[in-house]
Amino acid sequence: MRILLACLLAAAASATVAQNLGKDAPKQPSAAAAACPECGVVRSVRHVTKEIKPDGKDDARPSGFVASVPLGGGRPSAGSSTRIGKDAVQTSESWEIVIALDDGRFRLLNVPEPPDVRQGDKVRVEANGRLTLRAD
């Protein structure tokens, strides 16, 4: 009787384990994803502006005296040429594109020019990092 009960419990346990393994197993990519591993859909396009901080290396050596008198009125300024005009904030612009690839991976691209793609576009990521629209 004990042997029969142990066999039934072992069979039930193995069926439960087999069901759980099927849920946790990674999904196989579809045939379309296997044919084009770098194809996907644009999930987001975001404009990124970053402030460029001065490195401070040139601040120690003055290069001359500069006087600035604005045309049409305004307050004149005078001082070292390394300090005049340094108060303006310098920025860099780029665009961040998130692509959900057909095989389940995600890809992030940073491009310096405004992209020609929008959210929802089907694209292919070329070897050089450029995007091309897909017709399918």
C-alpha positions as a Markdown table, in Angstrom:
| # | Residue | x | y | z |
|---|---|---|---|---|
| 1 | Met | 0.0 | 0.0 | 0.0 |
| 2 | Arg | 2.8 | 2.4 | 0.9 |
| 3 | Ile | 4.6 | 1.6 | -2.4 |
| 4 | Leu | 1.4 | 2.4 | -4.4 |
| 5 | Leu | 0.9 | 5.7 | -2.5 |
| 6 | Ala | 4.5 | 6.7 | -3.1 |
| 7 | Cys | 4.2 | 6.0 | -6.8 |
| 8 | Leu | 1.0 | 8.1 | -7.1 |
| 9 | Leu | 2.7 | 11.0 | -5.2 |
| 10 | Ala | 5.8 | 10.8 | -7.5 |
| 11 | Ala | 3.6 | 10.8 | -10.6 |
| 12 | Ala | 1.6 | 13.8 | -9.4 |
| 13 | Ala | 4.8 | 15.7 | -8.5 |
| 14 | Ser | 6.4 | 15.0 | -11.8 |
| 15 | Ala | 3.3 | 16.3 | -13.7 |
| 16 | Thr | 3.3 | 19.5 | -11.6 |
| 17 | Val | 7.0 | 20.0 | -12.3 |
| 18 | Ala | 6.5 | 19.5 | -16.0 |
| 19 | Gln | 3.7 | 22.1 | -16.1 |
| 20 | Asn | 5.8 | 24.6 | -14.2 |
| 21 | Leu | 8.8 | 24.1 | -16.5 |
| 22 | Gly | 6.6 | 24.8 | -19.5 |
| 23 | Lys | 5.6 | 28.2 | -18.0 |
| 24 | Asp | 9.1 | 29.3 | -17.2 |
| 25 | Ala | 10.8 | 28.1 | -20.4 |
| 26 | Pro | 11.9 | 30.9 | -22.6 |
| 27 | Lys | 9.6 | 31.5 | -25.6 |
| 28 | Gln | 11.1 | 30.6 | -29.0 |
| 29 | Pro | 11.2 | 33.5 | -31.4 |
| 30 | Ser | 8.8 | 33.4 | -34.3 |
| 31 | Ala | 9.9 | 32.6 | -37.8 |
| 32 | Ala | 9.7 | 36.3 | -38.7 |
| 33 | Ala | 12.0 | 37.2 | -35.8 |
| 34 | Ala | 14.5 | 34.5 | -36.8 |
| 35 | Ala | 14.5 | 35.9 | -40.4 |
| 36 | Cys | 15.3 | 39.4 | -39.2 |
| 37 | Pro | 16.9 | 39.6 | -35.8 |
| 38 | Glu | 17.4 | 43.4 | -36.0 |
| 39 | Cys | 13.8 | 44.2 | -36.9 |
| 40 | Gly | 11.3 | 45.7 | -34.5 |
| 41 | Val | 8.8 | 48.5 | -33.6 |
| 42 | Val | 9.7 | 52.0 | -32.3 |
| 43 | Arg | 8.4 | 52.3 | -28.8 |
| 44 | Ser | 9.5 | 55.9 | -28.1 |
| 45 | Val | 11.4 | 58.8 | -29.5 |
| 46 | Arg | 12.7 | 61.4 | -27.0 |
| 47 | His | 14.5 | 64.6 | -27.5 |
| 48 | Val | 17.5 | 64.9 | -25.0 |
| 49 | Thr | 19.2 | 68.2 | -24.2 |
| 50 | Lys | 22.3 | 68.1 | -22.0 |
| 51 | Glu | 24.3 | 71.0 | -20.6 |
| 52 | Ile | 28.0 | 70.9 | -21.4 |
| 53 | Lys | 30.1 | 71.8 | -18.4 |
| 54 | Pro | 33.3 | 73.7 | -19.1 |
| 55 | Asp | 36.4 | 71.7 | -18.3 |
| 56 | Gly | 38.0 | 74.6 | -16.4 |
| 57 | Lys | 41.5 | 74.1 | -17.9 |
| 58 | Asp | 41.6 | 77.4 | -19.7 |
| 59 | Asp | 40.4 | 79.5 | -16.8 |
| 60 | Ala | 43.9 | 79.8 | -15.2 |
| 61 | Arg | 45.7 | 81.5 | -18.1 |
| 62 | Pro | 44.3 | 84.8 | -19.3 |
| 63 | Ser | 44.5 | 85.6 | -23.0 |
| 64 | Gly | 43.9 | 89.3 | -23.0 |
| 65 | Phe | 41.6 | 92.2 | -22.0 |
| 66 | Val | 38.2 | 92.5 | -23.8 |
| 67 | Ala | 35.7 | 95.3 | -23.6 |
| 68 | Ser | 32.2 | 94.7 | -24.9 |
| 69 | Val | 29.8 | 97.6 | -25.7 |
| 70 | Pro | 26.3 | 96.3 | -26.8 |
| 71 | Leu | 24.8 | 98.2 | -29.8 |
| 72 | Gly | 21.5 | 99.8 | -29.1 |
| 73 | Gly | 22.0 | 100.3 | -25.4 |
| 74 | Gly | 22.7 | 97.9 | -22.6 |
| 75 | Arg | 25.4 | 97.5 | -20.0 |
| 76 | Pro | 29.0 | 97.4 | -21.3 |
| 77 | Ser | 31.4 | 94.8 | -19.8 |
| 78 | Ala | 35.1 | 94.5 | -19.6 |
| 79 | Gly | 37.5 | 91.8 | -18.4 |
| 80 | Ser | 39.6 | 88.8 | -19.3 |
| 81 | Ser | 38.8 | 87.2 | -22.6 |
| 82 | Thr | 38.5 | 83.8 | -20.9 |
| 83 | Arg | 35.6 | 85.1 | -18.8 |
| 84 | Ile | 33.6 | 87.3 | -21.2 |
| 85 | Gly | 31.0 | 85.1 | -22.8 |
| 86 | Lys | 31.6 | 82.1 | -20.6 |
| 87 | Asp | 28.4 | 82.7 | -18.7 |
| 88 | Ala | 26.3 | 81.4 | -21.6 |
| 89 | Val | 25.2 | 77.9 | -21.1 |
| 90 | Gln | 26.3 | 75.5 | -23.8 |
| 91 | Thr | 24.1 | 72.5 | -24.6 |
| 92 | Ser | 24.1 | 69.5 | -26.9 |
| 93 | Glu | 21.1 | 67.9 | -28.5 |
| 94 | Ser | 20.4 | 64.3 | -29.3 |
| 95 | Trp | 17.4 | 61.9 | -29.8 |
| 96 | Glu | 16.9 | 58.7 | -27.9 |
| 97 | Ile | 15.0 | 55.9 | -29.8 |
| 98 | Val | 13.8 | 52.8 | -28.0 |
| 99 | Ile | 13.1 | 49.9 | -30.3 |
| 100 | Ala | 11.3 | 46.6 | -29.2 |
| 101 | Leu | 12.9 | 44.0 | -31.4 |
| 102 | Asp | 10.7 | 41.2 | -32.8 |
| 103 | Asp | 12.6 | 38.5 | -30.7 |
| 104 | Gly | 11.8 | 40.2 | -27.4 |
| 105 | Arg | 15.0 | 42.3 | -26.9 |
| 106 | Phe | 15.1 | 46.0 | -26.7 |
| 107 | Arg | 17.5 | 48.3 | -28.4 |
| 108 | Leu | 18.4 | 51.9 | -27.5 |
| 109 | Leu | 19.8 | 54.3 | -30.2 |
| 110 | Asn | 21.2 | 57.8 | -29.7 |
| 111 | Val | 21.3 | 59.9 | -32.8 |
| 112 | Pro | 22.5 | 63.5 | -33.3 |
| 113 | Glu | 19.9 | 64.5 | -35.8 |
| 114 | Pro | 16.1 | 64.4 | -35.6 |
| 115 | Pro | 15.0 | 60.9 | -36.7 |
| 116 | Asp | 12.6 | 60.2 | -39.5 |
| 117 | Val | 10.7 | 57.6 | -37.4 |
| 118 | Arg | 7.8 | 57.9 | -34.9 |
| 119 | Gln | 6.4 | 55.7 | -32.2 |
| 120 | Gly | 4.8 | 52.6 | -33.7 |
| 121 | Asp | 6.9 | 52.5 | -36.9 |
| 122 | Lys | 8.2 | 49.2 | -38.0 |
| 123 | Val | 12.0 | 49.5 | -38.5 |
| 124 | Arg | 15.2 | 47.6 | -39.2 |
| 125 | Val | 18.4 | 48.5 | -37.4 |
| 126 | Glu | 21.2 | 48.4 | -39.9 |
| 127 | Ala | 24.8 | 47.3 | -39.0 |
| 128 | Asn | 26.0 | 51.0 | -39.0 |
| 129 | Gly | 23.2 | 51.9 | -36.5 |
| 130 | Arg | 20.9 | 53.6 | -39.0 |
| 131 | Leu | 17.2 | 52.9 | -39.1 |
| 132 | Thr | 15.2 | 52.0 | -42.2 |
| 133 | Leu | 11.5 | 51.7 | -42.3 |
| 134 | Arg | 10.0 | 48.3 | -43.1 |
| 135 | Ala | 7.0 | 47.8 | -45.4 |
| 136 | Asp | 5.6 | 44.7 | -43.6 |
